[in-house]
Amino acid sequence: MFSTRVTRIRAVAVAAVAAGLLTGGMTAGTSNALAAAKPTSTVVDMTAQPLSQSKFYGKFQKRDGCPYLVTSRGTHYYLPGYTVGGNGALYKKGGGFIAYPGWRIQANGTKQYKPGGTTLCTTWGTELRIKARSIYAR
């Protein structure tokens, strides 16, 4: 009988502590370590933060030796991680032909906005970019 009473008291104590943690309050018997475990607010730097994850359609164009996806509305998205070959075609880093200039392509990835910075791509810039997981010629 004694062990049942102790077990019941422990269960009630655990339930009380859990209820206090769920409501965000402190209950009797909780330590300062639990109070320190409360989440704190964080500051998020919006530089190069992903805007959306999706499929992007357009034509491949190159300027200043830099690859771009140009949408039907005329928006130019820089394609980091991809290169322009000697023949002007779009290649994966390390090889792998994708498309010639003017070909329609589909980029699967994340659209980003990264203001400022210096780059060799001066005609259209690199502020709008697509961090592509894959690019296909359509």
ABEGO torsion letter per residue (X at the ends): XAAAAAAAAAAAAAAAAAAAAAAGBBBBGBBAAAAAABBBBBBBBABGBBABBBBBBEBBBBBGGBBBBBBAAGBBBBBBGBBBBAAGBBBBBGEGBABBBGBBBBBBEBBBBBBEEBBABAAAEAABBBBBABBBBX
